[in-house]
Amino acid sequence: MKRVLLLVIIGAIAAFGGWYVWNLSQKTSSAYVTMLLPRDTIFLAHMPDFNQTRDQWHHSDIYLLYQEPAVQDFLRKPLANFPKGDAASRTLREIEQLHPKNAFVALTSIDNNSPKVVGGFRFQGSQENAERVIGKWRSKLLEKNPVAKREKLQYERHEIELIAATPFTLATAYDRPWFFAATDLTELKALLDRADRRAKNPKETLDRDEAYRAAISRRPSNYAVFFYLQPKTLAKRLAALRAAIESSATNQRPMLEQVRSISGVTRFENGKIDDLLFLGMPKLEQDVALTRSSLTLGTKDTFFYLSMLLNLGDKIETLNQVPRIGGGMMQKILQSFFNSGIAVDDWKAAFGVELGSLADWPPSAHWPSLLLTLPVLDGAKAGEVVEACTRSDEDAIWTQTEKDGVRYFSMQSPGNLIAITPTIALSNRILIAGFNPVSVEEAVKRSGGTASELADSPTYKDAERLLPAPTNFFSFVDTALLYSRLDAALRPMLLMAAAFMPAMTKSVDLGKLPSPEVITKHLSPIVSSQRYDRDGYVAESVGPVTLDQSVIGLAILSGVGATARQKAGSGWSGKRSSPAASPQPTLTPSPTP
């Protein structure tokens, strides 16, 4: 028995020792990358383990959703319209063969408007095996640039391959088990000098930079991708440009000049994607804590909640310098403030700085309802501000009512297709604005309580626990609930549209649209928070996709949709104006006088 126990202890010690050595080697290799780069490096992107990241991606919720048989069946026809990605798949397989670790790419300089980029990775196996793969990439580059010149140079104990095709240059070299590349021969030589401990200034490396060290202090030990940006060089250029343009100097420093560093990390955890962004900069807002007081307005049908510190009073003067915001509406509101004698200090005295927003979508409603909230500090001054807003548009007709001590301001929308009634409710504690008087009045009733159906729901509680407590910003999106409501609202419309427009079936088969249960089982909430920690802002988001990824995705989809509509519109107008589609009138010559 004692022998078995001894073997178990020895095995545990060996396992811990192996884990410790592996973890230490990862950190050492990561630190080695920064020792290869100069201290004034502008940008760095780093991937510790390509194969591991690819494997984690294949186990993520969003990839498992993509692999669902029903989803694959639905996407088969749309994807058939795109060229097959055989070349990309083949390249990925070739990269996997190299087992690249600590891959990096860095922008080291932009002097004379000539960016200099270096990169590299650590490969597994012999240099000959690595060259079989890398050599193919080099050959493809030469095929695309037949005028490029290729030569081999000897530098110290390294052989450098140089491909020059003005103005493009690519220099590559091996320092087994590393492969390095650069867009400038001098930069590659400097990198090799640092790798061989031959640099003249060995302490002038990125790992010695204080801004970089502060940035990586927020970086978790296990991550998929990391990036670092030093905005000092960009800020100097912008400052010089601003000084050349502005007629007089300004005392206000642009935000970019106050930022010491920007860094970000993406990692996978339990199938979810976790993004962390750090901005090293002084604290901007006052010492005001985020209370999330508007959370009491949430219901079991709330799919979106946001709370953030936003001092709109400080933004009024800035908005006053941009007269075209919102098609002139903002300028009208500001002019109404001026006519009513309302100053910036009046706004600050009337309202708090915590802006809240909620979106509810009950199963019986065709579309969601959106609410905006502001805490009220002075009811009388807040009333003056709201009244000034209602007087900003002479054509709008606002009606005022009062119920249970709450003032309601409502305006009937002139729209015919979608009738909305912008409504503002103002009490001595809160301002609530929305597009539906019923939803606004119901929210006012909930504002007096302390309990919240949203805050008490397990979905919200589980999501909230994923991140540290916020101090500046918090948002929550129930993606499963949102998709279920969208499916119920849009599926009948899409099927009807397909019946009236058979051409749609050439690109997509709506009859194979997956059921909402297939989609929502892979969807978890997207939760985001921001806080100020010691010397910078830390923003973090977790979900099947993160908040910034979803915003970027929506922007791309909107751009693609706008392009498609533009092409469709131009094709329709072209068909209408073609000779075959519209007969030309016959001209009868006038009699000669």
N, C-alpha and C positions, 0 to 999 in steps of 0.2 A: 504493500500500500504506500509506504514511504517512497519507494522507487517511482511508482506511478505519479505521485504528487510532485516529486523532484523533476520528472520529465515534463510535466505540465508547466511548472514554473520556468524551466529552461526554454520550453517552446514559446511561452508568453514573452520572455525577455528577448528571445531571438526575433519574434514578430515585431515587438516594439522597436528593437534596434533597426530592423529593416525598414520599418515605416519612418523612423527618425532620419535615417540616412537618405532615404528617397526624398523626404520632404526638404531636408537640408540641401540636397543636390538641386532640387527645383528652385529653391530660393537663390542658391549660389549661381545657377545658370542665368536666372533672371537678372541678378545683380551684375553678372558678367556682360550682359547686353548693354547696360548703361555705362559700363567702363569702356565700351568701344566707341561711345559717342561723345562729341565735344560738349562742353558745359552750356553753351548757348544754343543747343539744339532747339528748334522751333516746334517740331511736332514728332511724336513717336507713337507707333501702333505696335502692339506686342501680343502674340498668341503663344502661350506656353506649350501646348500640345495639340497639334492639328487633328490627329486621329481621335484623341479623347474628346475633343470638342465636337467632332462630327458624330461620334457615337452618342454623346449627350443630346445632340440635336435630334437624332433618330428616336430618342426616348421622350422627347418633349410632347406636351399636350397638343400643340398646334400641328406637329408632324404626324402624330397618331390620328388626328382628325383628318388630315390630308390622305392618309393611307386607308381610311374606312372604305370598304368595297362600294357602298352606295355613293360616296363622294367621288371615288375614282370613275364609277360608271357615269355619273353626271358630267364630270370634267372631260370625258373622253372626246366628245364632239368639239367643245371649245378649244381644247389643246391641239386638236388635229389641224386647226387653222394656223398654228405657229410652227416655225421650223423646228425640227427635232434637235435636241441638245446632245447629240452623240459626241461632238468634239469636247464639250464641257465635261461630260461624264468620263470620257477617256482621260482628260487632264486631271480630274479629281482622283481617278484610280492611280495615275502615275505619281501624284503627290503622296498618296497613301503608301506607295511602295517605299518612299524615302523615309517614312516615319518622322516627319519634320517636327522638331521641338524648338521652342524659343525663337520662332520666326518673328522678324521685325522689319519695319520700314520706317525711315526717319527723314524728315526734312531738316537739313543741317544749316542751310543758308539760302538767302534770296538776294544776295548782293548783286548789284547791276541788273536787277530784274531777271536774274538767271537762277532759278531754283536748283539746288543741289540735293539729290536724294541718294541715300544709301540704304541697304537692306541685306538680309541674310537669314540663314537658319542652320540649325544643327541637324545633320542627317545621320541615319543609322546604316552601318555597312561600310564597304570600301568606297574609296573615291572613284574607282572605275565603274562600280554599279551606279553611283550617283550621276556620273557623267553620261551614262546611257540615257538617262531621263532628261537631264539638264541640256545635254547636247541636242536632243530633239527640239527643245524650245528655242535654242540658239539658232538651229537650222531654219525653223519656221520664221524667225525674225529676219534672217537673211533673205529668205524667199520673198517676204513682203517688201523688202528694201534691196532690190537687186543692185543699186548703185552704192551700197554700203561697202566700206573697206574693212577688212578683217586682218588683224595682225596679233602676234604674240610678243609680249615683252617680259623681260626678267627683272624682278625687283626683289632684292635680297635673296631669300630662298623660295620665293613664290613665282609662279608663272601666271601672268595676267593676260587674259584674252580681251582685246579691245575691238569693238565694233563701232565704226564712226560713219554716220550718215547725216551730214550737216542739216539742221543744227543739233541733231540727236547723237548722243554718245552713250555707250554702255560698256563698262569695264567690269570684268568678273575674275574671281580668283578663289582658290581653295586654301583653307588653312585647317586641314582635317582635325576634327570632324565637322568643320564649319564650311559653308559656302557663302561668299560675300559678293555683292554687286553694287555698283554706283553709277550715277549718270555723269560723273566727273572723275578723271583719272587721278587727280591730286587728292580728292576726297577718299578714294579707295586706298591709296598709299598711306594716307593718314590713319585710316581705319586699321590697316595691317600693322602699322607701327604700334598702335595702341594694343592690338591683339598680341603682339610679340614683346610687349613691355619695352618698346624702343622709343616711345614718344618723348619729345623734349620737355613737355609740360604734363607729366603723368597725373597731376592733381586737377587739371582743368578738364574733368570729365563730368558727364551729366549726373552721376551718382553723388557728386559733391555739391550740387546746386541746392540751395535751401528751399526754393519754391518747389522743386521736384520732390525733395524729401518730405515736405509737408503734404504734397499730393498723394504720395504712395502710403503715407501713414493712415489714410482712409481706405486703402485698397485691401480687400480680403485676401487671404492666403491662397484660396482656390478660385480661379476665374477662367473664363473662356477667352475673352479679348479685353485688352486694356489700351487706352489711348491717353496721351498727355499733350497739352498744347501750352506753349509759353507765348502769351500774347504781347510781350514787351516789344518785340521787333515790329509787329503789326501796329501796335499803339503809337510807336514813334513815327511811323510813316503817316498814319492818319493825323497825328498832331501836326506834322509838317504840312500836310495837305490842308488842314483846317486853318493853320496860320497864314497860308498863302491865299486862301479864299476869303477869310473873314476880314472885314475892314477894321474891326476893333477887337481887342483881346477880351475873352470872357473868363470870369473867375470860376465857372462851373466846369469841373473835369468830366469828360465823357466817361461812361461806365467802364468801357474797355480799358481805359488808362488806370482804373482802380483795381482791375483784376490782376492778381499776381500769377495765377496759373489756373488751368482748366483741365480736369482729368475725368475719365469715365471708365467704368467696368461693366461688362456683361458676363453673367454666369447663369448656369442652369442648376435648379434645385427642385427636386421632387416633381419634375416635369414642367415646372414653371420657369419663366425667364425673369431674371432679376437685373435691373439696370441701376447703377449708382453713379451719380454725377457730383463732382466736387468743384466749387468755385472758390479759390482762395482770394478773399477780398474783405474789406472792412464791412461792418454791419451797416445797413442802409436805413432800416426802419427804426422807429422808436421802441422803447422797452415795453411792448404790448404783447401779451400772450394770446395765442389762438385758442378761443374757448369752444368753438364749434357749437355755439348756442342755437344756430338754425337747425341743428340735428333733430330738435323736437318736432319739426314740421314733417319729418319723413314718415312714410307709411310702408305697409307690406308691398305696395306696388311701386315704390321708388326704385328706379334702376340707376339713377345718377345723383351723386351728391358732391358738392364742392364747397370748401371754406378756405378763404385766403385773406391775408392782410393786404389791403389795397387802399391807400389813402387817396381817395379821389379828389380831395381838396387840394392836395399838392399837384395834381395833374391839370387843374383848370387852366393855369397860366400857360402850360405847354400846349393844351388843346386849343387855346385861343390863338396860337401861332399857326395852326393848321386849319384854315377856314373851310377846306373842302371835305373834311371827314364826314362820312355818312351822307354825302350828297348835299352838304350845307346845313343839315339838321343840327349838328353840334354847334355850329356857329350861331344859329338862330337861338338855341338854348342859352348860350353864353351872352348873346346880345340881350335876351330877356332878363338874365341875371343883372346885367349892367343897368338896364332900364328900371329894374325893381330895387336897385341899390344893394344888391346882394354881393358881398365880397367873399374872398377865399376864407377869411376867418369865420364868416357866418356859416359856410358849409361845414367847416371843422367843428364849430360849436354845435351844429345841428345833428351830425351823424358820426357814428364810430367808424373805425377803419376796417372792420371785418366784413367782407363781402361774402354772402352765401348764395348758393344756387342749388335747386333741386328739380328733378324731372320725374313725374309720376306717369304711369301708363296702366290704368285699370283694365281688366280683360274686356269690360263692356265698352270702352272708349275706342274710337277709330284711330285717334292720334294722341300722342303724349301731351301733357301740360307742363310748361316750364315756369319756374318761379325764381325771382331774384330778391334777396333780402339785404337790408342794412339795419344795424342797431340805431335807435334814436336816442340822442343825448338830451336834446331840447325840443320838445314837441312844438312850441310856438315857432321857433326858427325853422324847423323841418317843414312845417306847414307853409311858410313863406317860400321856401325853396321849391316845394312841389307845385304850388300855385304859379310860380314863375315858369316852371317847365310846361305847365298846361297852356300858358299864354304864348309860348314860343312860336306856335304855328297858327296863323290867323284863320286858316281854312278848317282846322280841326275844331270840333265841337265837343267839349268836355262837360259832363254832368257831375254834380257833387251830391252825395247823400251821406247821412250819418246814422250809424247803428251801433248801439251798445258802447258809445264813446269812441268809435273808430270811424274815421272819415274815409269815404270811398270816392275816387276820381275815375270815371269811365269814359272812354271815347269809342264811338262806333266806327269800325273800319269801313272805308269806302269800297273795299274789295267785294266782288260778287261771287267768285268761285270759292274762296275760303273766307268765311266771315269770322273775323276775330274782333274781340273787344278788349283792347289794352286797358288794364285796370290797375290802379295803385291804391293800396290800403295803408293808412297811416294812423298809428296809435302812439301813445306816449313811450312805448318801448321798442317798436319795430316798424320798419317800412317793408311791405311786401308788394312786389309788382309781378304781373303775369298777363297772359293774353286771354284769360277766361275769368269772368267775375265770380263764377261758382267756385272754381278751384282756389281763387284768392281768398274768398270768404271762408272756405273750409280750412285753409291754412291759418287764417287769423284765429279761428277757434282752437286749433291745435297749439298755437303759439303760447297760450296761457298755461299749458300743462308742463309737467316735468318728464313724463314718460314719452318714449318714442318707439313706434313699431319697428322702424328701421334699425335703431340702435340696439334693440332687444333681439333682433333676428340672428340666428346662428350664422347665416351667410356673412353678415356684416361683421360680427364679432370675430369670426375666424380670419377674415381678411385683414381686419384692423391689427390683429396680433402679429401679423407678418412683418410689420415695420415699427421702428421706434416712434415715440410720440412726436407729432409735428409741432413746430413753433411758428411756421409761416404759411404753410400750404398743406391742404389735405384734399384728396379726391377719391371717390369710390364709384366704380361702374360695375353693375351686375350684368355681365355679358350674356349669361344664360337667359335671364329674364328679358333683356332687350331683344335678343334674337327670337325668342318665342313670340313676343308681341309683333315684331317685324314680319315674321313668317305668317302670322294670322292675318295681318293687315295687307300684305303685299302679294301673297300667293294667289288669291282669287283674281287680283288685278292683272298679274302677269299671265295667268292662264287665259283670261279673257282677251288680253292684248295679243297673245299668240294665235287665238282663234280668228281675230280680225286682221292680223298681219302674218300670214303664213311664212313670209321671208325670214322671220325670226328663227324658225325651226332649222334653218340651214346652219346656224351658228350654235344653237343650244336646244336641248330637248327638255323643256320645262316639266314634262311628265315624269322625268327621272330626278326631279329636285328632291334631295334627301329629306326625310321627315325631321322635324325639329328635335326629336329625341336623339337621333343619331348625332346631331351637331352639339346640342347642349351638354351631353355627357362629357365632352372634352373641354367645356368652357367653365372657367372659374372667374371670380371677380378680378378686375384690375384695380389695384389700390396704389396710391402714390402719396408721398409725404415729403415735406421739406423742413429743414431745421437749420439753425445757425449753431455751429459746433466749433468752439475755440476761435479759429481764425478764418472761417469760411462757411459757405452754405453747402449743405449736403442734401441732395434730392435723390430719392430712391423710389422705384416703381417695380411692382411684382404682378405677374399675371400670365395668362397664356401668351399674350403679347403685352408689352409695357405701354404706358401712356404715350411716351414720345414716339414709339414705333407705330402705334395706332393712328396718331395724328399725322405722321409722315405718310402712312398707307392711305389715309383718307384724302390727303392732298394729292397723292399720285393718282388715285382713282378719279378724283375730281378733274384733274388735268387730262387724263385719258378720255373721260366722258365728254369734256368740253371739246377736245380735238375730234372725237367721233361725231359729235353733233355738228361741228363746223364743216367736216367733210361731207356729212349727209346733206347739210344745207346747201353747200356749194354744188354738190352733185345734182340736187333737185333743181336749183336755179339754172344750172347749165343745161339740164334736159329741157327745161321750159323754153330756154332761149335758142335751142338748136333749130336749124331749118326744118328737120323732120318733124319736130314736135309742134312748131308754130308756123303755119304758112305765111309767106311774105306777101304783102299787098301788091297788087298790080298797079303800076304807075301809067297813067294815060298822058301822053305828051300834050302840052298846050298848043293850040294853033299859033303858027308864026304870025306876028302882027304884020 
